[in-house]
């Protein structure tokens, strides 16, 4: 927060794109402000993600920067639209003020079209059962908020979800054997939905890049388009808002998925493991 302004993840993602285009064109913020008949402060706030950006301003800036590619302009307009909607959106998360800084993530999750996730130690939140959630955190309010997130998987249109889960997450005992059996059966069942892909990276795949941190890639279009990366580390949450580092996470996820078991093999693996519980 800064006064009455809020810097959002999508706003910063858009602002970074506009800044890069301005820099590539050899323009200053003062020149951009003159084109928009606005103050330099307004341009700085736009580039910092502090304020929503109007479509006419994006078109005017693209013309100033000699950006004529319809795909580029269209991507910026779509990103600005989603950010504007995200800023004014009111949803189930407003009923859970204790979400804290997770609220930014769940609102983006609600607006996303595709999420790709790499999980190392726990089941993906969108695929956890209430008993598994409660075993992680015995708080009814927390359980209810996580279950509410899962509505996106069965809504219209449903969220497209592709997760790769490390074998350790499947074998780690959360709660007790009964909880884990139910969780594994639920995971196998959800993997049958057409909008959900579940793969398992087994121990036999060996050590590889990506073993040091789990991450979620949130996309608002085709994979890799207008995406941001979300990571949880001890005592903090990190965002990668586009650019080269986000592209590197795209590539890393694809490499991990290629080394994982196929969907059919993963389903058989999860089912067999549940029967052992």
Protein Blocks (a to p, Z undefined) as FASTA:
>chain_A
ZZjbccdfklmmmmmmmmmmmmmnopafklmmmmnopafklmmmmmnopaccdfklmmmm
mmmnopabfklmmmmmmmmmmmmmmmmpccfklmmmmnmmmlmmmmmmmmpmbdcdddfk
bccfklccfklmmmmogcfklmmmmmmmmmmmmmccdddddddddfklmmpcghifklmm
mmmmmmmmmmmpmkbccddddfklopaehiloccddddfbdehiapacddddehiacdde
ehjllmmmmmmmmmmmmmmccfklmmmmmmmmmmmZZ
